[in-house]
Amino acid sequence: MEPTLEEIIEIIKQKTGLLESEIKKKIEDKVKELSGLISEKGAALIIANELNIKLNKGKIKTRVLIQSLVPGLKDVVVMGRVLKIYKPREFEKGKIKGKVGGFLLGDETGKARVVIWDDRNKLIEQGEIKEGDIIKVISGTTRENKIGFKEIHLNSKSKIEINPSDEETKFITKQVSARFSFLIDTEPDKEYKIIGSIVRLVKNYPLIYFCPKCNSRLNEMNNKYCAKDGEINPRKVLIIKMIIDDGTATINAFLIGKKAEKLLDLKIEELYEQINKIEDYFSIIDSKINKLYGKSILFTGKIRKNIISGNNELLLHDFMLNPSPKIQSNILLKQIQNAEDNY
């Protein structure tokens, strides 16, 4: 049975030692923070999640906002707008063959990828789920993928409602947009647009390898062999780690995949060939990134906290090289206005 608001408050009280008045103040503040978009009970559930307190053995029936999702939740209910469709693809994992697809879901607080397995992909293939639709996912399971994105996986009990009649759909009328900000004013788990420049390349190994059949991550030095599928031609993903500076702070930033190739004007096969020939991981990247030092770039990405160092880092989704002076002045004005709103 799902706990009542009073029971949730009591559990938080017992687990944390907080006074009931302190918990109620947190609930009140959370409702205000989300502009009244959730009930007091919904706010209490979010606070419990933020405090890593499990309720009803981790099963949450009330709708949870995407910004409050943490790995390991079961029977979670999430609702948002479809921002992007991921077309289904077939895979092999040992003797198992299947199909995986999904879509990017955004609500008024954030984004998460919904992963769909096997026959349910007909919802995408037959056009029943389209970009712009509002989707309610019932009884999903939450995970975090290898690069830190939130995912909601469907299981045999999960249900999908397309354009439901719930009253809360009125709050999901717009796509989630990134906020213009200075680095010094950013917070974890939020999307931002920041004008800055690259000041240094961090020399980590620049390629990640995956098995094209089972999607397992491979050893970078033995990347043509998968423990499950044997000899394979690996799927290669470029990852660039760099330090960016916007005049208020510096931060480690990551750019992954096609966007990384675009930033460096570098084809991944060209880099892979050079690594195999002369085992030179960085000279080709250095020659490309040297041309970008000092240039003004509009970065778009999500701030996350590194679980090892505890420092914030920026996982980039997109960028714009050399935005025009008019764009830069408009962004600077928005950054200043948003910074003033925080005080």
Summary of the structure (lengths in Angstrom):
residues: 343
radius of gyration: 22.1
end to end distance: 42.1
largest distance: 65.9
contacts: 1014
relative contact order: 0.09
helix: 29%
strand: 34%
